[in-house]
Amino acid sequence: MIDINSTGFNLSSIIGYGTFITHNLWKDKANVEVCLVKNFTRIYPKGSWFPYTLRSNGSLKALKFDVNNRELKTLDLIEGVYEGLFERVITPIYLKNDSKSFAFIYIPTEKTIESQNLSLELDKVDRWEEEILKCNEIIHKFPELII
């Protein structure tokens, strides 16, 4: 999960499953690749402008990319970690060659799940894939995200 790159900086692997993908937060990052995340399901509730992931028996495809400590703190701010909206947890991921690795994923806290009435029933078809399909560059570079 944590690597040391050639410049000597600690890097942490992050899972981008929503706006980190569509808002191109992966673009200037190291080691970007598609991964499979098991035991989570992405939901995109109607009326929301971003998706969530909930623990489940399902899986989702996402982008794994590496960030330095400063970038990790910025992502924590974006995700509302310090406000108790999301938490950053470590989870196993599976890369193209079926190798297992580990990365951080941002998931809603119990407080957020309750306040937003989040459940797997809100999105049974992964509507966020429609948002990814609108991003031609992503589809061209990472077609396996939606295949």
C-alpha positions as a printed Julia matrix, in Angstrom:
147×3 Matrix{Float64}:
   0.0     0.0     0.0
   2.78    2.46    0.78
   5.66    2.64   -1.65
   8.86    4.6    -1.78
   9.45    6.1    -5.22
  12.78    6.99   -6.74
  12.74   10.49   -5.24
  12.46    9.1    -1.71
   8.96   10.4    -0.95
   6.43    8.15    0.75
   3.49    7.47   -1.52
   0.08    6.15   -0.5
  -2.24    4.36   -2.9
  -5.72    5.85   -3.19
  -8.86    4.42   -4.79
 -10.71    6.87   -7.01
 -14.25    5.63   -7.6
 -16.2     8.84   -8.22
 -15.25   12.47   -8.62
 -11.56   11.62   -8.21
 -12.01    9.97  -11.63
 -14.38   12.38  -13.38
 -12.66   15.53  -12.06
  -9.27   14.19  -13.2
  -7.63   14.1    -9.77
  -5.62   11.1   -11.05
  -4.04   12.97  -13.97
  -0.8    14.17  -12.39
  -0.44   11.22  -10.02
   1.93    8.25  -10.06
   1.09    4.62  -10.83
  -2.44    5.13  -12.17
  -4.23    1.91  -13.07
  -7.62    0.26  -13.0
  -8.32   -1.94  -10.01
 -11.09   -4.13   -8.68
 -12.35   -3.35   -5.19
 -14.2    -6.22   -3.56
 -16.64   -5.99   -0.66
 -17.84   -2.51   -1.65
 -20.61   -1.27   -3.93
 -20.74    2.19   -5.48
 -24.08    3.96   -5.23
 -25.11    7.22   -6.85
 -28.33    8.36   -5.2
 -30.71   10.46   -7.27
 -30.2    14.14   -6.45
 -26.59   13.66   -5.37
 -23.7    15.13   -7.36
 -21.23   12.43   -6.32
 -21.32    8.7    -5.52
 -20.64    6.84   -2.3
 -19.26    3.38   -1.62
 -20.87    1.13    0.93
 -19.57   -2.12    2.36
 -21.27   -5.05    0.67
 -20.72   -8.43   -0.94
 -20.3    -6.67   -4.29
 -17.37   -5.12   -6.1
 -16.56   -2.12   -8.25
 -13.94   -1.02  -10.72
 -11.97    2.08   -9.83
  -8.68    3.86  -10.46
  -5.74    3.33   -8.14
  -3.2     6.14   -8.0
  -0.44    7.16   -5.63
  -0.16   10.44   -3.74
   2.38   11.96   -1.39
   1.59   12.91    2.22
   0.68   16.52    1.36
  -1.71   15.37   -1.37
  -3.21   12.8     1.0
  -4.03   15.53    3.54
  -5.63   17.59    0.76
  -7.81   14.62   -0.25
  -8.8    14.17    3.4
  -9.97   17.81    3.38
 -11.89   17.36    0.13
 -13.62   14.25    1.49
 -14.57   15.86    4.81
 -12.57   13.43    6.95
 -11.94   16.05    9.65
 -15.65   16.92    9.73
 -16.62   13.28   10.21
 -18.34   12.95    6.81
 -16.05   10.28    5.36
 -13.33    8.07    6.7
 -10.25    6.79    4.93
  -9.79    3.04    5.36
  -7.37    0.5     3.92
  -8.8    -2.23    1.71
  -7.38   -4.91   -0.57
  -7.49   -4.23   -4.3
  -6.84   -6.41   -7.31
  -4.84   -5.09  -10.24
  -4.9    -6.11  -13.93
  -2.53   -9.0   -13.47
  -4.68  -10.28  -10.56
  -2.02   -9.23   -8.09
  -3.33   -8.17   -4.72
  -2.35   -4.83   -3.24
  -3.79   -2.42   -0.68
  -5.07    1.12   -0.98
  -7.02    3.73    0.9
 -10.69    4.21    0.05
 -12.97    6.96    1.31
 -16.27    5.67    2.69
 -19.11    7.52    4.38
 -19.16    7.45    8.17
 -22.15    6.04   10.03
 -23.19    9.67   10.65
 -23.24   10.34    6.9
 -24.98    7.05    6.1
 -27.73    7.91    8.57
 -28.1    11.6     7.65
 -28.24   10.83    3.9
 -30.32    7.64    4.31
 -27.77    5.73    2.25
 -28.43    2.13    1.33
 -27.56   -0.32   -1.41
 -31.19   -0.1    -2.54
 -30.67    3.47   -3.79
 -28.7     2.38   -6.88
 -28.84   -1.22   -8.05
 -27.16   -0.58  -11.43
 -24.15    1.66  -10.57
 -25.45    4.83  -12.24
 -22.02    6.47  -11.79
 -20.82    4.5   -14.8
 -23.01    6.87  -16.88
 -20.94    9.79  -15.54
 -17.69    8.02  -16.41
 -19.0     7.4   -19.94
 -19.27   11.19  -20.41
 -15.5    11.53  -19.98
 -13.99   10.57  -23.34
 -10.38   10.81  -22.18
 -11.0     8.41  -19.29
 -12.85    5.91  -21.49
 -10.07    6.06  -24.07
  -7.3     5.64  -21.49
  -9.08    3.2   -19.14
 -11.81    1.35  -21.11
 -11.83   -1.49  -18.58
 -13.46    0.87  -16.05
 -16.8     0.28  -17.72
 -16.33   -3.08  -19.45
